[in-house]
Amino acid sequence: MNLETLQSLHLKNDNKIVFVVMDGLGGHSMTPGGKTELETAKTPNLDRYAAEGITGMLDPVLPGITPGSGPGHLGVFGFDPLETVIGRGVLSALGVDFELTGRDVAARLNFCTLDANGIITDRRAGRIPTDLNERLCQKIRDKVKLSDGIEYFLLTESEHRAVFILRGDGLGGDINDTDPQQVGFTPREPEGGDEASQRTVKYVKEFLAQVRELLADEQPANMFIARGFAKFDPLPTMQEKYGLKAAAIAKYPMYRGLARLVGMNILEKPNDYEAMFTQLKDNYDDYDFFFIHFKKTDSTGEDGDFDAKVGKVELIDEWLGQIRELDPSVLVVTGDHSTPSYFKAHSWHPVPTLLWSANCRRDAVTEFGESSCNAGGLGRQPMKNLMIIALANALKLKKFGA
């Protein structure tokens, strides 16, 4: 549905929509015929919501395609990931709360270690402490200048990671990574894929040449390698696209950045699950939509730790029991992709999803798990449809046509 048509259907009311995203939610059995992490976990609250709502299996991108976290979340927010490609540099900049403009090109940097011949011996410079990163970034900001009035910003992310932003007119972001992704090689030369990007390369080279000279005597962090160059092209906000005043409760920078990308207000970084619910409750009257992100279901899956992922699902299930006291009009529980412990990585499998609302047609599913959701009333469909379905169940869409 195009933006203009969707905007014509906006209907304002006081109903609340809560999206709980359990990162990497989908799983896989460790043995043939066994249960997944979600099916193994004791989840009385999720099962009750599933029994009272409607469930299905959703594809973040397309069947058979393994999504990254960026495309996966864009699908959750109702954007087509194949049409809306966001570079890692932009996400990293937004994740450290940097206010990007349409004149900006961003990249993610790693401090690295070069030997006397310019060969990379450590792509992460021994994972230097964050305070050393901050000192070195300040040293660079004090000394490195670019030509033609081009501005740059250099921000510490954490440990060896930093964010680099160039600001100027006519810049492009179609630039290759300088990171060769392995040690024993020199950093790759940046090259631009079009005229605007070739112009940007001039300033990237200026920056990197000055940094290499400036950090020559530093150890172990004596150079940068860059990944994910991208031009920032603003997306329609949640307010513009859906008529929603939206807030995000998320701890990790990338997910805060993704929420900022679509115009959500980013609430204070929570320390634990209890703080996440407190934030939701304290801000509940001020917003129409809440995005709440849980990371550990993904990281335990990537670690291949089946039991730990089961435990994280059970902790989140306990947390979800508190949602009933708020009584949202719509509660959605889903994931941005599957991260089975069996694979120790993201996978192409569709994501179990539930939508709980007084206005939905219940299906026959009584448990929240992959096998059960395969039979759910939402069926198998693209994740990008989920936001529209949630809006309909919150009675926030007018009739289309006469």
C-alpha distance (Angstrom), angle and dihedral (degrees) to the residues before:
residue distance angle dihedral
M1 . . .
N2 3.79 . .
L3 3.77 120.4 .
E4 3.80 96.2 -111.8
T5 3.81 93.1 53.4
L6 3.80 92.4 46.5
Q7 3.79 91.4 49.7
S8 3.80 90.2 53.0
L9 3.82 89.0 59.9
H10 3.83 97.6 52.9
L11 3.79 112.8 129.7
K12 3.78 118.2 -173.7
N13 3.79 120.6 -141.2
D14 3.81 138.5 138.6
N15 3.81 96.4 -102.4
K16 3.80 116.3 129.1
I17 3.81 127.5 -136.7
V18 3.81 120.3 -160.9
F19 3.82 120.4 -168.9
V20 3.80 114.9 -166.3
V21 3.80 110.3 -167.1
M22 3.80 114.9 -165.2
D23 3.78 100.1 -164.6
G24 3.81 112.3 -126.7
L25 3.82 90.2 2.9
G26 3.81 98.4 160.4
G27 3.78 116.4 86.6
H28 3.79 145.2 175.1
S29 3.77 136.1 -134.3
M30 3.80 117.1 -98.1
T31 3.80 91.1 -139.1
P32 3.81 131.9 32.4
G33 3.79 110.3 -81.2
G34 3.80 93.4 8.9
K35 3.78 129.7 124.9
T36 3.79 128.4 -90.2
E37 3.80 122.7 -121.7
L38 3.81 90.8 -97.8
E39 3.80 92.2 48.4
T40 3.81 91.3 47.7
A41 3.81 94.8 50.0
K42 3.80 121.3 90.9
T43 3.80 101.9 -118.8
P44 3.82 111.7 165.8
N45 3.80 93.4 160.2
L46 3.79 95.8 48.1
D47 3.80 90.0 45.7
R48 3.79 91.3 51.7
Y49 3.80 92.3 48.9
A50 3.81 89.2 48.4
A51 3.81 91.8 50.0
E52 3.81 91.2 49.4
G53 3.80 95.1 42.2
I54 3.77 141.7 32.7
T55 3.79 129.5 -81.9
G56 3.78 141.7 -167.4
M57 3.79 147.2 150.4
L58 3.80 115.9 -93.3
D59 3.80 130.3 -163.8
P60 3.83 112.0 -138.7
V61 3.83 92.4 -153.6
L62 3.82 114.4 -8.5
P63 3.80 134.2 -37.5
G64 3.78 109.0 -75.2
I65 3.81 95.2 15.9
T66 3.81 117.7 117.7
P67 3.82 108.5 -142.7
G68 3.76 130.8 -149.4
S69 3.79 118.4 -134.0
G70 3.80 92.7 -97.9
P71 3.81 97.3 56.0
G72 3.81 90.1 38.4
H73 3.79 93.5 56.9
L74 3.78 93.4 42.9
G75 3.80 86.8 57.1
V76 3.81 90.0 50.9
F77 3.81 89.2 52.0
G78 3.81 90.8 52.0
F79 3.80 100.7 -101.8
D80 3.79 122.6 128.7
P81 3.83 103.7 -114.8
L82 3.80 91.0 -154.1
E83 3.80 91.4 58.5
T84 3.81 97.5 35.6
V85 3.80 108.9 56.2
I86 3.80 113.5 175.1
G87 3.81 120.4 -168.5
R88 3.79 121.5 -129.8
G89 3.79 91.9 -119.4
V90 3.79 91.6 60.8
L91 3.80 91.6 48.0
S92 3.79 91.6 49.0
A93 3.81 92.0 50.1
L94 3.79 92.5 49.3
G95 3.79 89.5 45.4
V96 3.81 92.0 61.5
D97 3.82 88.8 49.7
F98 3.79 95.4 -105.5
E99 3.80 113.0 158.0
L100 3.80 104.8 -129.9
T101 3.80 124.0 -159.3
G102 3.79 132.9 -159.9
R103 3.85 88.6 -98.4
D104 3.82 93.7 62.5
V105 3.80 135.0 103.6
A106 3.81 115.4 -171.3
A107 3.80 135.5 -167.4
R108 3.76 136.4 -180.0
L109 3.81 114.3 -121.3
N110 3.78 133.3 -157.6
F111 3.76 120.9 -159.0
C112 3.81 103.9 -131.0
T113 3.81 139.7 179.7
L114 3.82 121.4 -112.3
D115 3.78 124.0 -169.5
A116 3.81 123.7 -137.8
N117 3.80 90.4 -81.3
G118 3.80 93.9 52.2
I119 3.81 93.6 -105.1
I120 3.81 117.1 144.8
T121 3.80 109.7 -116.4
D122 3.82 96.9 169.7
R123 3.81 123.2 20.3
R124 3.81 91.4 -160.3
A125 3.81 101.5 37.8
G126 3.79 91.0 -122.3
R127 3.82 90.1 -55.3
I128 3.78 90.6 -76.5
P129 3.81 116.8 -145.5
T130 3.78 116.6 -90.9
D131 3.80 93.6 -115.6
L132 3.82 90.4 59.1
N133 3.80 89.0 48.9
E134 3.81 88.8 53.3
R135 3.81 92.3 49.4
L136 3.79 93.1 50.0
C137 3.81 93.0 46.2
Q138 3.79 89.7 52.4
K139 3.81 90.5 49.3
I140 3.79 89.5 53.1
R141 3.79 94.2 46.3
D142 3.81 89.7 51.6
K143 3.83 95.0 51.9
V144 3.80 112.2 23.4
K145 3.82 117.6 85.6
L146 3.81 129.7 175.0
S147 3.79 129.8 -143.4
D148 3.80 130.3 -114.2
G149 3.78 94.0 33.9
I150 3.81 92.7 -72.2
E151 3.80 111.7 159.8
Y152 3.78 124.0 -144.4
F153 3.78 134.2 -171.1
L154 3.79 125.1 -157.1
L155 3.80 117.3 -167.2
T156 3.78 132.2 179.9
E157 3.79 114.5 -122.9
S158 3.82 102.4 176.9
E159 3.79 138.9 -57.7
H160 3.85 106.6 -19.1
R161 3.82 95.3 -11.4
A162 3.79 125.8 100.7
V163 3.80 138.4 163.5
F164 3.81 125.2 -125.5
I165 3.81 123.0 -162.6
L166 3.80 127.3 -175.5
R167 3.80 117.4 -162.0
G168 3.78 125.1 -164.0
D169 3.78 145.4 101.7
G170 3.79 120.8 -71.7
L171 3.80 97.4 13.8
G172 3.81 122.7 149.9
G173 3.78 132.2 -158.2
D174 3.81 103.3 -150.4
I175 3.81 94.2 113.7
N176 3.80 128.6 134.3
D177 3.80 123.5 -120.4
T178 3.78 116.3 -94.3
D179 3.81 88.0 -153.4
P180 3.84 109.1 97.5
Q181 3.84 88.4 -161.1
Q182 3.80 92.6 -126.8
V183 3.78 139.8 61.9
G184 3.80 123.5 -109.2
F185 3.80 94.9 57.2
T186 3.79 135.4 89.3
P187 3.81 118.0 -111.6
R188 3.80 111.4 -85.4
E189 3.79 119.1 -108.5
P190 3.81 113.2 -109.3
E191 3.79 115.5 -115.9
G192 3.78 130.1 -176.3
G193 3.78 123.6 -130.8
D194 3.80 95.6 -151.9
E195 3.79 139.4 17.9
A196 3.79 95.8 -88.2
S197 3.79 91.8 47.7
Q198 3.80 91.6 47.9
R199 3.79 87.3 56.2
T200 3.80 89.3 52.4
V201 3.81 90.9 49.9
K202 3.80 89.1 63.0
Y203 3.80 90.4 63.1
V204 3.81 94.0 40.0
K205 3.80 88.8 56.5
E206 3.81 91.6 46.8
F207 3.78 90.1 52.1
L208 3.81 96.4 46.2
A209 3.81 93.7 45.7
Q210 3.79 92.0 53.1
V211 3.82 92.0 44.7
R212 3.80 91.8 52.2
E213 3.79 91.8 52.5
L214 3.80 93.5 43.4
L215 3.82 95.1 49.3
A216 3.81 96.8 39.8
D217 3.81 92.5 112.0
E218 3.80 95.5 42.8
Q219 3.79 121.4 102.2
P220 2.96 135.2 -126.8
A221 3.83 93.9 -6.6
N222 3.81 105.8 54.0
M223 3.82 103.2 140.0
F224 3.81 146.5 16.8
I225 3.79 131.6 -119.3
A226 3.79 117.1 -163.1
R227 3.80 134.8 -143.9
G228 3.77 137.8 176.0
F229 3.81 103.6 25.0
A230 3.79 107.9 -170.3
K231 3.79 140.1 165.2
F232 3.78 114.4 -127.1
D233 3.79 112.1 -120.3
P234 3.81 109.6 175.3
L235 3.81 116.9 -124.0
P236 3.80 126.2 -144.8
T237 3.79 108.4 -84.2
M238 3.79 125.2 -122.2
Q239 3.80 86.8 -105.8
E240 3.79 93.0 52.7
K241 3.80 96.6 40.6
Y242 3.81 101.0 38.8
G243 3.80 107.3 10.2
L244 3.81 89.5 -115.1
K245 3.76 130.6 140.0
A246 3.81 98.3 -143.8
A247 3.80 136.2 -166.8
A248 3.80 131.6 -169.0
I249 3.80 127.9 -146.0
A250 3.80 107.0 -167.4
K251 3.79 136.0 135.8
Y252 3.81 104.7 -158.1
P253 3.82 121.9 76.5
M254 3.80 98.4 -127.7
Y255 3.80 93.7 56.1
R256 3.77 92.9 44.0
G257 3.80 85.6 51.5
L258 3.80 92.8 50.5
A259 3.79 90.4 50.9
R260 3.79 91.6 48.0
L261 3.81 88.8 50.1
V262 3.81 90.0 64.6
G263 3.79 94.8 43.1
M264 3.80 102.8 -98.1
N265 3.76 120.5 151.8
I266 3.81 106.9 -115.0
L267 3.78 112.0 -136.0
E268 3.79 122.9 -148.9
K269 3.80 113.8 -65.1
P270 3.83 107.1 -94.6
N271 3.80 121.1 -133.8
D272 3.81 97.6 -154.8
Y273 3.79 144.3 -5.4
E274 3.79 93.0 -85.0
A275 3.80 90.0 56.7
M276 3.81 89.6 50.7
F277 3.78 92.0 58.0
T278 3.80 91.6 44.2
Q279 3.80 89.4 54.1
L280 3.78 91.2 49.1
K281 3.79 92.6 49.4
D282 3.81 95.6 43.5
N283 3.81 93.2 49.7
Y284 3.78 98.2 35.1
D285 3.79 97.3 108.2
D286 3.81 93.8 48.6
Y287 3.81 101.2 60.8
D288 3.81 141.2 46.7
F289 3.80 96.5 -151.0
F290 3.80 135.4 33.8
F291 3.81 127.5 -165.6
I292 3.81 111.2 -162.7
H293 3.79 117.9 -173.4
F294 3.81 127.7 -158.6
K295 3.81 114.7 -170.9
K296 3.80 107.1 -178.5
T297 3.81 96.4 76.5
D298 3.80 85.6 66.4
S299 3.81 100.6 42.6
T300 3.81 93.5 47.8
G301 3.80 88.9 50.4
E302 3.79 91.2 50.8
D303 3.81 88.4 50.5
G304 3.80 88.6 56.0
D305 3.82 88.7 -123.3
F306 3.81 103.7 144.3
D307 3.81 95.4 176.7
A308 3.82 92.9 48.4
K309 3.80 91.3 51.9
V310 3.80 89.6 49.9
G311 3.80 88.3 52.4
K312 3.81 93.0 50.9
V313 3.80 90.9 50.4
E314 3.81 89.3 52.2
L315 3.81 92.3 49.7
I316 3.81 91.1 51.3
D317 3.80 89.9 47.4
E318 3.81 89.1 56.7
W319 3.80 88.9 49.1
L320 3.81 91.1 51.4
G321 3.79 90.1 58.6
Q322 3.80 88.2 74.1
I323 3.82 93.0 58.7
R324 3.80 91.7 77.3
E325 3.78 91.9 70.3
L326 3.82 88.5 61.4
D327 3.83 93.1 47.1
P328 3.81 100.0 -154.7
S329 3.78 117.8 -161.9
V330 3.80 89.4 -125.4
L331 3.80 130.8 20.4
V332 3.80 118.3 -173.9
V333 3.80 123.7 -172.6
T334 3.78 117.0 -171.5
G335 3.80 143.3 123.6
D336 3.77 135.8 -117.5
H337 3.82 91.0 -125.3
S338 3.79 141.5 -27.5
T339 3.82 121.2 -83.2
P340 3.79 106.8 -178.0
S341 3.80 116.1 -166.5
Y342 3.79 85.0 -138.5
F343 3.82 90.4 67.6
K344 3.84 98.7 31.5
A345 3.81 86.2 -141.9
H346 3.78 145.1 63.7
S347 3.79 112.7 -66.7
W348 3.80 139.4 -163.2
H349 3.81 95.3 -114.1
P350 3.83 117.6 123.3
V351 3.79 117.6 -105.6
P352 3.83 123.7 -112.4
T353 3.79 108.2 -119.9
L354 3.78 135.9 -176.5
L355 3.79 131.7 -168.1
W356 3.78 118.3 -164.9
S357 3.79 119.6 -166.4
A358 3.78 139.3 135.0
N359 3.80 86.4 -122.8
C360 3.80 100.6 54.4
R361 3.79 126.3 97.4
R362 3.78 106.2 -113.6
D363 3.76 119.4 -129.9
A364 3.81 127.9 -153.0
V365 3.82 94.8 -97.3
T366 3.81 114.5 119.5
E367 3.82 101.5 171.3
F368 3.79 131.2 52.9
G369 3.78 108.6 -127.0
E370 3.77 141.0 108.1
S371 3.82 96.9 -94.1
S372 3.80 92.8 45.7
C373 3.79 94.5 46.0
N374 3.81 90.0 52.4
A375 3.81 85.5 72.3
G376 3.82 96.1 43.0
G377 3.78 127.7 124.0
L378 3.79 94.5 -113.3
G379 3.78 87.8 63.0
R380 3.78 119.7 -167.9
Q381 3.78 113.6 -43.5
P382 3.81 141.9 135.5
M383 3.79 116.7 -63.6
K384 3.81 89.7 -131.3
N385 3.84 89.0 74.1
L386 3.80 93.1 61.1
M387 3.81 97.5 83.6
I388 3.81 91.9 53.3
I389 3.81 91.1 49.3
A390 3.81 90.2 49.7
L391 3.82 91.5 50.0
A392 3.80 90.5 51.1
N393 3.81 91.7 51.2
A394 3.80 89.3 49.4
L395 3.84 87.9 53.5
K396 3.79 89.9 -120.2
L397 3.82 97.9 131.5
K398 3.79 128.3 78.6
K399 3.79 123.4 -141.4
F400 3.81 113.8 -79.2
G401 3.79 113.8 -126.6
A402 3.78 132.1 -14.5
